Amino acid sequence: MPYISRDSNGYIIKISDNATNDEQEFLTEDNKEIIEYLSKIAKSELRDSEQFINKLVRTDNAMARIIEDLVNVLIAKNIINFTDLPLLAQRKLISRQNMRSNLAAFSNLVSDKNNII
């Protein structure tokens, strides 16, 4: 059973199952104001979770690069062997290394230092 608290404008700002000093007004669960308030809260939480997920997604590329570099360090220090990795992972690492070396070569061609622009 929802007991509510209102702000100075009369809008619901809090809902509780029990009456307290703040929440003394009782409304039924199917009350339009209760439904609107809960809908607003749900939308806000959804928006917050979407923002969090977007932030997480934006860091995925950086994390992939960190993991790639970590694997390369582990291999260079002979902590793991390249062949210990699954074949698909080996292929992806080789592909990424080739792309990064091609990108590095390309950026050297168009840099101001070489005056080749």
N, C-alpha and C positions, 0 to 999 in steps of 0.2 A: 504494500500500500504506500504510494508516494506522498510524502510530506515535503513541502517545498519552502524555499526561502526566496524572497524577491528583492530586487534592488530598488533604489529610490524612484525609478521610473515604472515600477510594477512588473518588470520582466523577471522570469525565473532565473536564478543564478545557482541554485543548488537543490538537489533532490536527495531525500533520505528515506529509508524504510521505517524509521521510528521518529516520533515527534521529539524534538529537542527544543532548546531555547530559540534557536535560529529557524528551525523547520517545524512550524506548528500548523500551517495551513495544509489541509488534506485535499488532494484531488484524486480522481479515479485514474487508472492506468490508460483509459481510452480518451482522456481529456485532450482536447486539441493543443493546449499549451504544453502539456507533457510530451506529446508526440513531436511537436515542433522543436522543443528543447533537446530531446534525445536525438532527433534527426540532425540538429545543428552540431551537437557533440560528436556524433558518428562521422559527419562530414569533416569536421576539424581533425579528428584522429586519423581519418583516411588521408587527408591532405598532409598531415605530419608524417605519416608512414611513407607516403609517396615521396616526400622531400628527402627523407632518410634514405630510401632505396635509391633515389637519383644520386645522392651524395656517394653512396656506396658504389654505384655503377661507374661514376666518374673516376673513382680510384682504382678500378679494375685494371686498366691499362698500365698504370704505374706499378701495381702489385705484380702483374705478369712480367714486367721488365725486371723487377727486383728478384723474382723467383728464377728467371732465366739467368741473371747474373750470379745468383747464389749457386745454381747448378754448375755454372762454369767455374766458379771458385772451388767448389767441392771436387770437381774433376781435376782441375789444375793442381790441387794439393793431394791428389791421389787418395782422397777419402772415399770417393765412389769412382767406379769405372763408367765410362760413357756407355759401354755395352751392358751395364747393369740396368740401364733404363729400358723400358718397353720400346719395342721397335717404332711404334707410332710417335712416342716422345722423342726418340732419336731423330726421326725424320723432321719433326716440327722444329727441333733445335737447330738442325743443319739448315733448314729453310730460313729460319729467322737470322741465323748467322750470315747466310748469303745475302739476305735482304739488307741487313745492317751494313755489311761491307760494301755492297753496291751503293747504298745511300751515302756512306762516308766518301766513297770515290767520287760520286756525283757532286757532293757538297764541296769537295776540294776543287773541282772543275769550275764552279761558279763562285768561288770565294773572292773577296776583294784582295786578299793577300797575294793571290796568283795573278791578279789583273787580267783574268781571262773572261770576264763577264761579257 
